[in-house]
Amino acid sequence: PLDVSATLVPSPGFDPGELEAEAQQALAAFLHPLTGGPDGRGWDLGRGVYLSDVAAVLGRVAGLASIMDLTLLVNGTPQGDHVSVGQQQIVVAGLLQFKMVVV
């Protein structure tokens, strides 16, 4: 399981709760082992996840002005720019946590 923690800034006038729900849905879909992945055809065994991939998914969410902080975690430990996955493992969404900051 891959956990994601992010601080998001909603666009002016956009409901933060709606942004959080949309971000949750987008990342859950992207990290789904069978229907997610970069091409939407599931994750290959052993394919890792890049921070830039997750940022791109969030960047397409309606109502997002910016991402202030984005962290990938495995078992509660930050992983940096890339999460490696064992050759016989497949990625799946873990805990997806978002903090909203209205500026």
N, C-alpha and C positions, 0 to 999 in steps of 0.2 A: 504493500500500500504506500502511495505517495501522498504526503500531506502538503498542503499549500497554505501559506499565511500571507496576506496582502493587506496593505492600507490603500484604499481607493478614494479618489476625489470625484464626486458626482459633478456632472455638468450643471451650470446654474439653472435652478428651477426644476431639476430632475429629482425625483423621489429617491432618497438613499436606500430605502427598503426595497424598492423595485430594482435598483442597481444591484443590490446584494443578491436578490433572488436570481436575476439574470446571470450574474457572474457565477453563482453556484451551479446553475443549470449548464452553462457553457463549459465549465471545467469538468463537471461530472460526465458530460457527453464526450469531451476530448479524452478523458482518462478511462473511459469504458474499455475493458479489455477486448471486446468483440466488435464493437461498432465505432470506437474512437480512433485515436491516432491522428497523425498529420494528414492522412488521406481519407479518413473516415471509414477505413476497411478493417479496423482492429489493429492491435499492437502485435508486432512480430516478437517471438521469443527472443529474449536477450537485448531488445532495443531499449536503450536508455531514454531519458527525458531531459531536454535542455530547458534552462530558465527562459531562453528567448522564445521557445515554442509556447510556453505557458503565458508569457507576456503578450505574444501575438494573439492568442485566444482571448485573453482579457481585453486587449486593445480593440477587438471587434464588437465588444458588448455596447449596446446602445446606452447612452447616458453617462459614459465614463469620460471624465475630463483628463485624468492622469492617474498613474500608479506611483505612489510615494515610496512603497516598500514592497518587495516580493521575495519570498523565501520558500525554497523547496526543502522539505524535511522527510526523513525516514526514521521512524521510532523516536520522534521528538528531537532529532539531531539535524541541524542545518547542513545542507549538502553542497552549497556553492552553486556554480553555473551548470552543473550536470549531475544527474543521478544515474549511476550505473545499475544495470539489472543483470542478474546472473543468466548464463546461457539458456537455462531451462526454466526461467521465470518470465512472467509477463506483468506489466504495470497495471495497477488498478487504483482508482481514487481512494484516498484515505480521508482524513479530516480536512475540510476546506473551510478556513477561517478568514473572515473579512472584517476589517475595521473601516468605518466610513469617516472621512474628515471633510467637513463642509467649510470651504474657504470663501 
